[in-house]
Amino acid sequence: MSETSGVAAPEEPTARELVQPIVLLVDRDEPAGRDEGIAVAALASVKAYRQDPGNPVWTLWAAGAFAKSVRRADAKMFAKVLASFPDHALAAVGAARAVGLPPMPAERLPKLLAKLQVSGTQLPEGVPLAPQPLTIVLNDSLGMSTGKAAAQAAHALFAWLLDAGPAADAWAAAGFPVGVARLSARDFRKGARKATGPVIHDAGRTEIEPGSATAYVVLTAI
């Protein structure tokens, strides 16, 4: 005869409850440049997906608005994240480093992640990235912080990846080259006509007005 405990099994999360944590290294002494940080956060997001695309949590998460949370960590905390989450995906762009993790329930993040700051993440201007075959284009007129821009860049890159088919595999085989362009509102709108993937519109929960067009991807050649 089977027995059951009095403890109810945890409910499965819904797509709306899930968030993908992205941890951006912000070194206190020698921080990476802004565009490097934006690019590396977006890259960490998609690398985490590509290393385990069959995980059902990705399908559930992608069925919603695929929410992302870009959190910052100094070198000591960043090392703790690497050690604590063996399923992480580490990305590097220039001097920037970021970790992408699988989606998790937003209200039940592990303590190590929950204590990392989200708002106010800023990196210095730094050196512009060299042109790349794949470019994430950002609406610079919105005045987004580095963290907010990184989350929007990650949205754009992931949205492109979901529909890219063989182009995504070719991009990965080329070493995941990614550039960042920050354009005026006028140039952003003009460039959107040549977007390779969807134009991202923000929900407006932080920093910017709901419905603001924030980012898209342009792929020239791989």
Phi, psi and chi 1 to 4 in degrees:
 res  aa     phi    psi   chi1   chi2   chi3   chi4
   1 MET       -  129.8 -176.5  174.4   69.2      -
   2 SER   -79.9  152.3   62.8      -      -      -
   3 GLU  -122.8  149.8  -65.1 -179.2   -5.9      -
   4 THR  -123.4  145.4   58.5      -      -      -
   5 SER   -82.4  169.4   70.4      -      -      -
   6 GLY   -85.5    4.0      -      -      -      -
   7 VAL   -96.2  122.5  179.3      -      -      -
   8 ALA   -71.9  142.1      -      -      -      -
   9 ALA   -67.2  142.9      -      -      -      -
  10 PRO   -63.6  140.8   22.3  -32.2      -      -
  11 GLU   -71.5  146.6  -65.0 -178.0   -0.4      -
  12 GLU   -68.5  137.3  -69.3  -65.6  -36.9      -
  13 PRO   -70.0  155.0   26.1  -34.3      -      -
  14 THR   -95.8  166.7   65.6      -      -      -
  15 ALA   -58.5  -36.8      -      -      -      -
  16 ARG   -66.4  -27.5 -179.6  172.4  -66.7 -175.8
  17 GLU   -85.7  -12.0  -64.9  170.0  -24.8      -
  18 LEU   -89.8  146.5  -68.6  171.1      -      -
  19 VAL  -141.6  142.5   63.1      -      -      -
  20 GLN   -93.7  116.9 -176.7 -165.3   22.2      -
  21 PRO   -76.9  133.7  -11.3   27.6      -      -
  22 ILE  -125.1  124.7  -57.7  167.7      -      -
  23 VAL  -108.9  118.7 -178.6      -      -      -
  24 LEU  -101.1  126.3  176.0   63.7      -      -
  25 LEU   -73.0  122.6  172.4   61.2      -      -
  26 VAL  -120.7   93.6  178.5      -      -      -
  27 ASP   -69.5  133.0 -170.1  -86.9      -      -
  28 ARG   -69.8  -31.5  -67.2  177.7  178.3  176.9
  29 ASP   -94.8  -41.5  -61.3  -40.6      -      -
  30 GLU  -134.1   72.2  -63.3 -177.9   -0.4      -
  31 PRO   -67.6  148.4   25.8  -34.7      -      -
  32 ALA   -69.0  166.6      -      -      -      -
  33 GLY   -74.3  160.7      -      -      -      -
  34 ARG   -57.0  -51.2  174.3  178.8  167.7   87.8
  35 ASP   -67.1  -34.9  -72.4   -8.8      -      -
  36 GLU   -61.5  -43.0  -71.4 -179.9  -22.9      -
  37 GLY   -64.6  -41.1      -      -      -      -
  38 ILE   -62.7  -47.4  -68.1  169.3      -      -
  39 ALA   -64.1  -41.9      -      -      -      -
  40 VAL   -70.7  -33.7   81.0      -      -      -
  41 ALA   -64.9  -43.7      -      -      -      -
  42 ALA   -63.1  -41.8      -      -      -      -
  43 LEU   -66.2  -40.0 -174.5   55.5      -      -
  44 ALA   -61.2  -37.4      -      -      -      -
  45 SER   -60.1  -51.0  171.7      -      -      -
  46 VAL   -76.3  -29.2  -60.5      -      -      -
  47 LYS   -66.9  -35.6  -71.9 -172.5   75.5  171.9
  48 ALA   -62.0  -40.9      -      -      -      -
  49 TYR   -66.9  -44.5  168.2   73.4      -      -
  50 ARG   -68.8  -22.6  -77.0 -173.6   61.5   88.2
  51 GLN   -81.7  -10.4   72.9 -179.1   16.4      -
  52 ASP  -154.7   57.2 -172.0   20.2      -      -
  53 PRO   -66.8  -19.1   25.7  -34.9      -      -
  54 GLY   -80.8   -7.1      -      -      -      -
  55 ASN   -64.5  123.2 -173.1  -26.5      -      -
  56 PRO   -57.3  -25.4  -22.6   32.3      -      -
  57 VAL   -64.9  -30.3   73.0      -      -      -
  58 TRP   -67.6  -41.2  -74.1  108.5      -      -
  59 THR   -63.3  -43.8  -57.8      -      -      -
  60 LEU   -63.0  -47.0  177.4   60.7      -      -
  61 TRP   -63.0  -44.6  173.1   77.3      -      -
  62 ALA   -69.6  -17.2      -      -      -      -
  63 ALA   -73.3  -16.6      -      -      -      -
  64 GLY  -101.0 -141.6      -      -      -      -
  65 ALA   -91.1   11.1      -      -      -      -
  66 PHE    32.0   69.4   40.7   93.2      -      -
  67 ALA   -66.2  143.3      -      -      -      -
  68 LYS  -129.8  150.2  -64.6  175.7  172.8   62.0
  69 SER  -129.4  110.5  174.0      -      -      -
  70 VAL   -92.1  115.3  177.2      -      -      -
  71 ARG  -114.7  147.8  -63.4  169.1  178.9  -93.9
  72 ARG  -104.7  149.7   66.7  179.4 -178.7  -87.1
  73 ALA  -143.7  141.3      -      -      -      -
  74 ASP   -77.2  179.2   61.1   17.0      -      -
  75 ALA   -59.1  -39.9      -      -      -      -
  76 LYS   -65.9  -47.1 -178.0  178.2  179.4  179.5
  77 MET   -70.0  -33.4  -69.2  -60.3  -69.1      -
  78 PHE   -62.6  -41.4 -165.8   77.8      -      -
  79 ALA   -63.2  -36.4      -      -      -      -
  80 LYS   -65.5  -39.0  -74.0 -175.3  177.9 -179.5
  81 VAL   -63.0  -45.1  170.8      -      -      -
  82 LEU   -57.8  -42.7  -67.9  176.9      -      -
  83 ALA   -74.5  -30.9      -      -      -      -
  84 SER   -85.9  -20.5  -60.6      -      -      -
  85 PHE  -125.4   87.4  -62.1   94.8      -      -
  86 PRO   -64.4  -15.5   21.2  -32.1      -      -
  87 ASP   -91.7   18.8   55.7  -11.8      -      -
  88 HIS   -73.9  159.6   71.4  -98.6      -      -
  89 ALA  -118.4  122.2      -      -      -      -
  90 LEU   -98.3  131.7  178.8   63.1      -      -
  91 ALA  -123.0  149.1      -      -      -      -
  92 ALA  -135.9  133.1      -      -      -      -
  93 VAL  -137.1  110.4  175.3      -      -      -
  94 GLY    59.5 -126.4      -      -      -      -
  95 ALA   -86.9   -4.6      -      -      -      -
  96 ALA   -87.2  146.6      -      -      -      -
  97 ARG  -135.8  142.9  -59.5  -68.7 -176.8  -87.6
  98 ALA  -150.5  153.8      -      -      -      -
  99 VAL  -116.0  130.9  164.2      -      -      -
 100 GLY  -107.8  139.4      -      -      -      -
 101 LEU  -124.2  162.0  -63.4  169.4      -      -
 102 PRO   -65.6  157.0  -18.5   31.1      -      -
 103 PRO   -59.3  146.4  -23.7   34.5      -      -
 104 MET  -138.4  159.1  -54.6  174.6 -174.5      -
 105 PRO   -60.8  125.2  -23.5   34.2      -      -
 106 ALA   -60.7  -33.2      -      -      -      -
 107 GLU   -86.7   -3.4  -60.6  -58.3  -40.2      -
 108 ARG  -130.8   42.1  -58.3 -162.8  -60.3  -86.5
 109 LEU   -66.9  145.8  -71.7 -179.6      -      -
 110 PRO   -55.4  147.6  -24.8   34.1      -      -
 111 LYS   -55.9  -38.2  -70.5 -177.6  179.0  179.5
 112 LEU   -59.4  -40.5  177.8   58.7      -      -
 113 LEU   -77.2  -39.9  -63.4  178.6      -      -
 114 ALA   -62.1  -29.0      -      -      -      -
 115 LYS   -81.8  -11.0   68.1  171.5   61.2  173.8
 116 LEU   -76.7  138.1  -61.2  177.9      -      -
 117 GLN   -73.2  144.7  -68.8  -67.0  -44.0      -
 118 VAL  -107.0  -54.3  177.7      -      -      -
 119 SER   -75.2  153.7   61.9      -      -      -
 120 GLY    78.0   13.6      -      -      -      -
 121 THR   -74.7  116.4  -61.9      -      -      -
 122 GLN  -132.6  140.4  -70.6  -75.9   17.5      -
 123 LEU  -119.1  154.5  -71.2  173.1      -      -
 124 PRO   -66.9  162.5   23.9  -33.9      -      -
 125 GLU   -55.6  -48.2 -166.7   64.2   22.9      -
 126 GLY    68.2 -170.0      -      -      -      -
 127 VAL   -91.2  133.9  177.9      -      -      -
 128 PRO   -59.1  146.8  -22.4   32.7      -      -
 129 LEU   -71.6  148.8  -67.0  175.7      -      -
 130 ALA   -67.1  148.9      -      -      -      -
 131 PRO   -56.1  142.5  -23.3   34.1      -      -
 132 GLN  -132.7  160.3  -60.7  -68.4  -17.3      -
 133 PRO   -62.2  -30.4  -18.7   29.5      -      -
 134 LEU  -114.2  124.6 -175.6  147.8      -      -
 135 THR  -125.3  132.3  -59.5      -      -      -
 136 ILE   -92.8  120.6  -57.7  170.4      -      -
 137 VAL  -101.3  128.3 -178.7      -      -      -
 138 LEU  -115.6  145.8  -65.5  164.2      -      -
 139 ASN   -82.0   95.7 -175.1  -10.2      -      -
 140 ASP   -71.3  -16.6 -156.9   40.4      -      -
 141 SER   -69.3  -14.5   71.3      -      -      -
 142 LEU   -79.8  -13.3  -63.0  173.2      -      -
 143 GLY    65.2   35.1      -      -      -      -
 144 MET   -68.5  143.9  -66.3 -177.7  -75.1      -
 145 SER   -66.4  167.2   66.9      -      -      -
 146 THR   -58.0  -44.1  -56.0      -      -      -
 147 GLY   -63.8  -42.8      -      -      -      -
 148 LYS   -65.8  -45.1 -179.2   70.3  173.0 -179.9
 149 ALA   -61.8  -37.6      -      -      -      -
 150 ALA   -64.2  -41.1      -      -      -      -
 151 ALA   -64.5  -41.4      -      -      -      -
 152 GLN   -67.0  -38.6  -62.0  -55.7  -57.6      -
 153 ALA   -62.4  -40.7      -      -      -      -
 154 ALA   -64.7  -39.7      -      -      -      -
 155 HIS   -57.9  -48.4  -75.9  -39.1      -      -
 156 ALA   -64.0  -43.6      -      -      -      -
 157 LEU   -68.0  -39.9 -172.2   59.0      -      -
 158 PHE   -68.1  -40.8 -161.3   91.0      -      -
 159 ALA   -61.6  -39.9      -      -      -      -
 160 TRP   -63.3  -44.8  167.2   78.2      -      -
 161 LEU   -59.7  -39.0 -175.2   79.2      -      -
 162 LEU   -61.5  -28.8  -71.3  180.0      -      -
 163 ASP  -111.3    4.5  -65.0  -30.7      -      -
 164 ALA   -77.8  -25.6      -      -      -      -
 165 GLY    60.4 -133.9      -      -      -      -
 166 PRO   -59.0  -26.6  -24.6   34.5      -      -
 167 ALA   -62.2  -33.7      -      -      -      -
 168 ALA   -66.8  -39.7      -      -      -      -
 169 ASP   -66.8  -39.1  -66.5  -30.1      -      -
 170 ALA   -65.5  -39.4      -      -      -      -
 171 TRP   -63.3  -43.9  174.7   63.2      -      -
 172 ALA   -63.7  -42.9      -      -      -      -
 173 ALA   -63.8  -27.0      -      -      -      -
 174 ALA   -81.7   -0.6      -      -      -      -
 175 GLY    96.8   19.6      -      -      -      -
 176 PHE    57.6   49.3  -59.7   99.4      -      -
 177 PRO   -67.2  131.0   27.2  -34.9      -      -
 178 VAL  -144.3  134.0   59.3      -      -      -
 179 GLY  -118.6  170.6      -      -      -      -
 180 VAL  -132.9  133.1  170.2      -      -      -
 181 ALA  -125.5  131.9      -      -      -      -
 182 ARG  -112.5  116.5  -70.3 -179.4  -84.3  141.7
 183 LEU  -116.1  157.4  -57.5 -178.1      -      -
 184 SER   -64.1  164.6   67.1      -      -      -
 185 ALA   -57.5  -42.2      -      -      -      -
 186 ARG   -65.2  -48.7  179.6  174.6  179.8  -87.4
 187 ASP   -68.0  -33.2  -70.9  -19.6      -      -
 188 PHE   -62.0  -46.0 -179.5   87.5      -      -
 189 ARG   -63.7  -42.5  -71.6 -166.7  -61.4  -90.9
 190 LYS   -63.5  -44.4  -71.8  176.4   60.9  178.4
 191 GLY   -67.4  -24.8      -      -      -      -
 192 ALA   -61.4  -21.7      -      -      -      -
 193 ARG   -65.3  -23.5  -58.4  167.3 -169.6  163.5
 194 LYS  -105.3   12.7  -61.6  179.6 -179.5  178.7
 195 ALA   -61.3  136.7      -      -      -      -
 196 THR   -83.1  -28.5  -51.1      -      -      -
 197 GLY  -122.6 -171.5      -      -      -      -
 198 PRO   -64.1  149.4  -18.9   30.9      -      -
 199 VAL   -84.4  125.1  176.7      -      -      -
 200 ILE   -83.5  133.3  -57.8  -57.2      -      -
 201 HIS  -118.0  127.4  -68.6   78.5      -      -
 202 ASP   -80.5  148.3 -171.4   56.6      -      -
 203 ALA   -72.9  -17.0      -      -      -      -
 204 GLY    81.1   24.3      -      -      -      -
 205 ARG   -75.1  -27.6  -63.4 -173.0 -178.2   93.7
 206 THR  -140.6  142.8   60.2      -      -      -
 207 GLU    71.2  -45.5  -66.2 -165.8   21.5      -
 208 ILE  -126.1  165.7   58.2  179.3      -      -
 209 GLU   -69.7  142.7  -68.7  -64.8  -40.4      -
 210 PRO   -55.4  139.4  -23.3   33.3      -      -
 211 GLY    85.6   -2.0      -      -      -      -
 212 SER   -62.6  132.7  -62.2      -      -      -
 213 ALA   -77.3  121.1      -      -      -      -
 214 THR  -112.7  -37.4   58.9      -      -      -
 215 ALA  -161.2  156.3      -      -      -      -
 216 TYR  -159.2  169.1   54.4   81.5      -      -
 217 VAL  -109.9  140.4  165.3      -      -      -
 218 VAL  -122.5  123.0  172.3      -      -      -
 219 LEU  -112.0  122.2 -178.0   69.9      -      -
 220 THR   -94.7  -54.8   53.1      -      -      -
 221 ALA  -165.3  149.8      -      -      -      -
 222 ILE  -123.2      -  -66.5  -69.1      -      -
